[in-house]
Amino acid sequence: MAPVPTVNTPSPDTTPDTPASTIAPTPGVPETDPRSPHVVVVGGGPGGYEAALVARRLGARVTVVERQGLGGAAVLTDVVPSKTLIATAEWFTTAEQGPELGVRGEAPAGERRDLVDLKAVNARVLALADAQSRDIHARLEREGVDIVAGTGRLDGPSRVVVEDASGATTSLDADTVLLAVGATPRTLPTAVPDGERILTWTQLYRLTELPERLIVVGSGVTGAEFAGAYQALGSQVVLVSSRDRVLPGEDMDAAELLEGVFRARGMTVMSRSRAASAERTADGVAVTLADGRVVEGSHVLIAVGAVPSTAGLGLEEAGVRLAASGHVEVDRVSRTSVPGVYAAGDCTGVLPLASVAAMQGRIAMSHALGDAVAPLKLGRVAANIFTAPEIATVGYSEEKLRETGYRYVTTTLPLARNPRAKMLGMRDGFVKLFAHPDAGVVLGGVVVAPRASELIFPITLAVAHRLTVDDVADSFTVYPSLSGSVAEAARVLHGQSGQNATD
């Protein structure tokens, strides 16, 4: 069926393991002047270390306080390790197309557990995370950033007190403070993680054997990603969702497609099922649902969101205003309610993405140190869910367009019609575009496909630079290529009149 218009961050540089004393400063970075303003960054995640690099290049003295390791949770326990694990799982997902492509040897899902050495997988996951952390540490040292190990808390708006592992404290006076303390997994009082059978996503990498039957509580991004990865590796997976569908905050068509794929691959998806508690049994776990049903498994992953790591840091005492959720309230240039104190990343609750955290940190330092700065524009943020297939989005969502009453035209092009997808045995996915019915400006888009994280980029460029569907349609694409579907979807939207628009 032909598609019909419906009326409706930068990765750090890799640096060899070289002692700090032998690393030459990067050309263009000013020498440290003791009279320069002192910036203290509390937290070494993407928001923190990116801010530190900008501040140094603008001539400030910079100190980063980090208790866990440079890169923060994004590098050590969240983004880097989870996507590394998912990359391993992708080998099995790709192999599913083997028989169709004439390749023998694809292992049935029930036999994959015997092929997976989870201890080796997790060792690689943690080694890569540690290597990335060390690379960031070396980069900051090369740029002349001071790094202090410990937990930082505010002692008033212009002083940070650092407590190290021994309990000793050091005071740092600051002209500017950036809070980039991140967030930690939310837990349930009736399902307390023990690191063995009842787990948060930060504890999964301690497992040495693949769970036989993994219960995932929570069907948001984290729950969906891990559920898909462990199912691909050979675990039986039960996904417990309190909502009508998985990924309730995402594009409805994309979420429904992914849930269908999950079910087709043998995953048990329990919709409208709220977990009340989880407890250990003799040889596994038992998850009790709110309606009294009990789901048994070997392990349970609690993936019910995150809470900001702002408690006990002296923020409210210093006058920093927090939301009821505990997040630091910031404006579009990352200012808090206290002059000279900025915040970036997951502790702000703006968008839980490493790319957004990094941008917030860069904007904060540019603003604080008098450089040219543009406020944060969330409408240009591209996001990706690393399931199989991936789901990537940018710009306005269809739900937002409807809520605001914005007029738009849209079309959806199934991936299965793309010649390159046919060659690769890909069936599940689509490209969806939204555009203004009169001006033709691209308002947003959704891509559901393997490597959607790469395919979303041309739509991101279109949204960021206010390109029209004709601009996209008139651009050359390689034939055959998956990206050709983006241009084809734009051609479908060419010339749609205002009377066909959704109000």
Rosetta blueprint (number, residue, H / E / L):
1 M L
2 A L
3 P L
4 V L
5 P L
6 T E
7 V L
8 N L
9 T L
10 P L
11 S L
12 P L
13 D L
14 T L
15 T L
16 P L
17 D L
18 T L
19 P L
20 A H
21 S H
22 T H
23 I L
24 A L
25 P L
26 T L
27 P L
28 G L
29 V L
30 P L
31 E L
32 T L
33 D L
34 P L
35 R L
36 S L
37 P L
38 H E
39 V E
40 V E
41 V E
42 V E
43 G L
44 G L
45 G L
46 P H
47 G H
48 G H
49 Y H
50 E H
51 A H
52 A H
53 L H
54 V H
55 A H
56 R H
57 R H
58 L L
59 G L
60 A L
61 R E
62 V E
63 T E
64 V E
65 V E
66 E E
67 R L
68 Q L
69 G L
70 L L
71 G L
72 G H
73 A H
74 A H
75 V H
76 L H
77 T L
78 D L
79 V H
80 V H
81 P H
82 S H
83 K H
84 T H
85 L H
86 I H
87 A H
88 T H
89 A H
90 E H
91 W H
92 F H
93 T H
94 T H
95 A H
96 E L
97 Q L
98 G L
99 P L
100 E L
101 L L
102 G L
103 V L
104 R L
105 G L
106 E L
107 A L
108 P L
109 A H
110 G H
111 E H
112 R H
113 R H
114 D H
115 L H
116 V L
117 D L
118 L H
119 K H
120 A H
121 V H
122 N H
123 A H
124 R H
125 V H
126 L H
127 A H
128 L H
129 A H
130 D H
131 A H
132 Q H
133 S H
134 R H
135 D H
136 I H
137 H H
138 A H
139 R H
140 L H
141 E H
142 R H
143 E L
144 G L
145 V L
146 D E
147 I E
148 V E
149 A E
150 G L
151 T E
152 G E
153 R E
154 L E
155 D L
156 G L
157 P L
158 S L
159 R E
160 V E
161 V E
162 V E
163 E E
164 D L
165 A L
166 S L
167 G L
168 A L
169 T E
170 T E
171 S E
172 L E
173 D E
174 A L
175 D L
176 T E
177 V E
178 L E
179 L E
180 A L
181 V L
182 G L
183 A E
184 T E
185 P E
186 R L
187 T L
188 L E
189 P L
190 T L
191 A E
192 V L
193 P L
194 D L
195 G L
196 E L
197 R L
198 I E
199 L E
200 T L
201 W L
202 T L
203 Q L
204 L H
205 Y H
206 R H
207 L L
208 T L
209 E L
210 L L
211 P L
212 E L
213 R E
214 L E
215 I E
216 V E
217 V E
218 G L
219 S L
220 G L
221 V H
222 T H
223 G H
224 A H
225 E H
226 F H
227 A H
228 G H
229 A H
230 Y H
231 Q H
232 A H
233 L H
234 G L
235 S L
236 Q E
237 V E
238 V E
239 L E
240 V E
241 S L
242 S L
243 R L
244 D L
245 R L
246 V L
247 L L
248 P L
249 G L
250 E L
251 D L
252 M H
253 D H
254 A H
255 A H
256 E H
257 L H
258 L H
259 E H
260 G H
261 V H
262 F H
263 R H
264 A H
265 R L
266 G L
267 M L
268 T E
269 V E
270 M E
271 S L
272 R L
273 S L
274 R L
275 A E
276 A E
277 S E
278 A E
279 E E
280 R E
281 T L
282 A L
283 D L
284 G L
285 V E
286 A E
287 V E
288 T E
289 L E
290 A L
291 D L
292 G L
293 R L
294 V E
295 V E
296 E E
297 G E
298 S L
299 H E
300 V E
301 L E
302 I E
303 A L
304 V L
305 G L
306 A E
307 V E
308 P E
309 S L
310 T L
311 A L
312 G L
313 L L
314 G L
315 L L
316 E L
317 E L
318 A L
319 G L
320 V L
321 R L
322 L E
323 A L
324 A L
325 S L
326 G L
327 H L
328 V E
329 E L
330 V L
331 D L
332 R L
333 V L
334 S L
335 R E
336 T L
337 S L
338 V L
339 P L
340 G L
341 V E
342 Y E
343 A E
344 A L
345 G L
346 D H
347 C H
348 T H
349 G L
350 V L
351 L L
352 P L
353 L L
354 A H
355 S H
356 V H
357 A H
358 A H
359 M H
360 Q H
361 G H
362 R H
363 I H
364 A H
365 M H
366 S H
367 H H
368 A H
369 L L
370 G L
371 D L
372 A L
373 V L
374 A L
375 P L
376 L L
377 K L
378 L H
379 G H
380 R H
381 V L
382 A E
383 A E
384 N E
385 I E
386 F L
387 T L
388 A L
389 P L
390 E E
391 I E
392 A E
393 T E
394 V E
395 G E
396 Y L
397 S L
398 E H
399 E H
400 K H
401 L H
402 R H
403 E H
404 T H
405 G L
406 Y L
407 R L
408 Y E
409 V E
410 T E
411 T E
412 T E
413 L E
414 P E
415 L H
416 A H
417 R H
418 N L
419 P H
420 R H
421 A H
422 K H
423 M H
424 L H
425 G L
426 M L
427 R L
428 D L
429 G L
430 F E
431 V E
432 K E
433 L E
434 F E
435 A E
436 H L
437 P L
438 D L
439 A L
440 G L
441 V E
442 V E
443 L E
444 G E
445 G E
446 V E
447 V E
448 V E
449 A E
450 P L
451 R L
452 A H
453 S H
454 E H
455 L H
456 I L
457 F H
458 P H
459 I H
460 T H
461 L H
462 A H
463 V H
464 A H
465 H L
466 R L
467 L L
468 T E
469 V H
470 D H
471 D H
472 V H
473 A H
474 D L
475 S L
476 F L
477 T L
478 V L
479 Y L
480 P L
481 S L
482 L L
483 S L
484 G H
485 S H
486 V H
487 A H
488 E H
489 A H
490 A H
491 R H
492 V H
493 L L
494 H L
495 G L
496 Q L
497 S L
498 G H
499 Q H
500 N H
501 A L
502 T E
503 D L
